[in-house]
Amino acid sequence: MIGLTKALGVRMSEFELREASLSGKDRDDRTTPVGLPKRLISFIVHFLSYHFVLKRQKTTEAYAAGFRFVVPPTVFHPRYFVPGEYFAGFIATLNLRGRRVADLGTGSGILALAAARAGASTVMALDINPKAAWAASENARLNGLGDRVTAVCSNLFSAVIPGPLFDVIFSNPPYFPGEPRDLADRAWHSGPNHRDIGQLFIQARERLAPGGRIYVVFSARADLAMLGSLIERAQLRAHRVSERSIVIDSFVVYELQAL
């Protein structure tokens, strides 16, 4: 746990409070980056999500975080996946008036819409999945935010011309390691040793305006020590700013700043 707090730049007392609320069995599970119970839960959740949500055949409609959505196949559903709606609620507490914002891995566009509603002057919603880019654009239009949200099909910032800097960058990245089996699975798996997240941190720092902030959300079931080392490698400092627990998991929002 000491290594984790150093890697994420978080005070030890914050993690001690969380550890105190865990049972002895849970604490034993955390002696390794990803224990057997965590792996089992991740496998079950991924199996159900991949086969019954991401790989469904029909486009569906949904309401989440006060927005209306159309959600095509292969795109994370904002009602079924808790982190998106939770993160959108956190974004609502921020004053983004006049800010230039990017949402990396936008999915349905829920974070991009939340940023626009919080006052952002421009929001660029980026996703490698063309169906996600379409959904983000359509959902911005449906919610009356199409004038400030621009959706782009892009692998991170690869399709964005050099130069534009962002005051705030949001991302709900695929925080489980492993090679994705297809485009839909890239919303879940970030490659061996979190290859894609490592690049996300590096590219986000390069596109961050002076004094800017990056906000990311992770599951407690992820390998936080590994993710912390990637944050450090990108010359960023992390501070935990929000956390929400549910029955089988907890989600943490980190604010990242350039060193």
MOGI-V272524 format. One record per residue. N is the residue number from 1. RES is the residue in one letter. D_FIRST is the distance of its C-alpha to the first C-alpha in Angstrom with 2 decimals. Layout:
N&RES&D_FIRST, N&RES&D_FIRST
//
This chain:
1&M&0.00, 2&I&3.81, 3&G&5.36, 4&L&4.99, 5&T&6.33, 6&K&8.70, 7&A&9.83, 8&L&10.70, 9&G&12.01, 10&V&10.94, 11&R&11.17, 12&M&8.49, 13&S&11.11, 14&E&11.25, 15&F&7.98, 16&E&8.94, 17&L&12.23, 18&R&11.28, 19&E&9.46, 20&A&12.66, 21&S&14.80, 22&L&13.68, 23&S&15.74, 24&G&14.84, 25&K&15.66, 26&D&13.30, 27&R&10.33, 28&D&11.69, 29&D&12.04, 30&R&8.44, 31&T&8.07, 32&T&9.84, 33&P&9.78, 34&V&12.85, 35&G&14.08, 36&L&17.79, 37&P&18.08, 38&K&16.49, 39&R&18.82, 40&L&21.71, 41&I&21.36, 42&S&21.08, 43&F&24.15, 44&I&26.18, 45&V&25.52, 46&H&26.24, 47&F&29.35, 48&L&30.80, 49&S&30.02, 50&Y&31.41, 51&H&34.55, 52&F&35.52, 53&V&34.44, 54&L&34.04, 55&K&36.93, 56&R&39.30, 57&Q&42.78, 58&K&43.64, 59&T&42.70, 60&T&41.77, 61&E&41.77, 62&A&39.09, 63&Y&38.35, 64&A&34.89, 65&A&33.72, 66&G&37.42, 67&F&38.39, 68&R&40.62, 69&F&39.49, 70&V&41.09, 71&V&38.61, 72&P&39.94, 73&P&38.67, 74&T&35.56, 75&V&34.18, 76&F&31.31, 77&H&32.97, 78&P&31.88, 79&R&32.54, 80&Y&30.83, 81&F&27.53, 82&V&25.75, 83&P&23.61, 84&G&26.84, 85&E&28.51, 86&Y&25.43, 87&F&24.93, 88&A&28.69, 89&G&28.52, 90&F&25.97, 91&I&28.27, 92&A&31.12, 93&T&29.63, 94&L&29.83, 95&N&33.04, 96&L&33.79, 97&R&37.48, 98&G&38.93, 99&R&35.70, 100&R&35.70, 101&V&33.05, 102&A&31.87, 103&D&30.24, 104&L&28.80, 105&G&29.07, 106&T&31.17, 107&G&32.11, 108&S&34.47, 109&G&34.20, 110&I&32.60, 111&L&30.40, 112&A&33.38, 113&L&35.61, 114&A&33.23, 115&A&33.12, 116&A&36.91, 117&R&37.32, 118&A&35.15, 119&G&37.71, 120&A&36.72, 121&S&39.89, 122&T&39.03, 123&V&36.41, 124&M&36.11, 125&A&34.71, 126&L&33.73, 127&D&33.18, 128&I&33.96, 129&N&35.56, 130&P&39.15, 131&K&39.30, 132&A&36.33, 133&A&38.02, 134&W&41.20, 135&A&39.52, 136&A&37.87, 137&S&41.27, 138&E&43.12, 139&N&40.75, 140&A&41.04, 141&R&44.80, 142&L&44.80, 143&N&42.95, 144&G&45.12, 145&L&42.54, 146&G&44.02, 147&D&45.30, 148&R&41.84, 149&V&39.72, 150&T&40.41, 151&A&38.93, 152&V&38.72, 153&C&38.03, 154&S&35.78, 155&N&32.96, 156&L&30.69, 157&F&33.09, 158&S&35.37, 159&A&38.31, 160&V&38.07, 161&I&40.39, 162&P&38.92, 163&G&38.94, 164&P&37.81, 165&L&34.88, 166&F&32.95, 167&D&31.84, 168&V&29.23, 169&I&27.72, 170&F&26.20, 171&S&24.69, 172&N&23.52, 173&P&22.82, 174&P&22.69, 175&Y&18.97, 176&F&19.34, 177&P&20.06, 178&G&23.45, 179&E&27.00, 180&P&28.66, 181&R&31.85, 182&D&33.87, 183&L&33.94, 184&A&32.95, 185&D&29.85, 186&R&28.66, 187&A&27.65, 188&W&25.03, 189&H&24.12, 190&S&23.26, 191&G&24.36, 192&P&22.83, 193&N&19.57, 194&H&19.97, 195&R&23.14, 196&D&24.51, 197&I&21.52, 198&G&21.35, 199&Q&25.01, 200&L&24.58, 201&F&22.38, 202&I&24.81, 203&Q&27.91, 204&A&26.77, 205&R&26.17, 206&E&29.62, 207&R&31.24, 208&L&29.65, 209&A&32.23, 210&P&31.65, 211&G&29.54, 212&G&28.60, 213&R&25.50, 214&I&23.72, 215&Y&22.24, 216&V&20.35, 217&V&19.17, 218&F&16.58, 219&S&16.11, 220&A&12.90, 221&R&14.22, 222&A&13.97, 223&D&11.72, 224&L&9.94, 225&A&8.49, 226&M&12.19, 227&L&13.59, 228&G&11.79, 229&S&13.39, 230&L&16.63, 231&I&16.61, 232&E&16.31, 233&R&19.00, 234&A&21.26, 235&Q&21.07, 236&L&19.67, 237&R&17.45, 238&A&15.60, 239&H&15.65, 240&R&15.01, 241&V&18.50, 242&S&18.92, 243&E&17.55, 244&R&19.66, 245&S&19.12, 246&I&21.70, 247&V&22.40, 248&I&20.55, 249&D&18.09, 250&S&16.77, 251&F&17.33, 252&V&15.91, 253&V&18.14, 254&Y&17.02, 255&E&19.63, 256&L&19.83, 257&Q&22.09, 258&A&23.59, 259&L&22.66
//
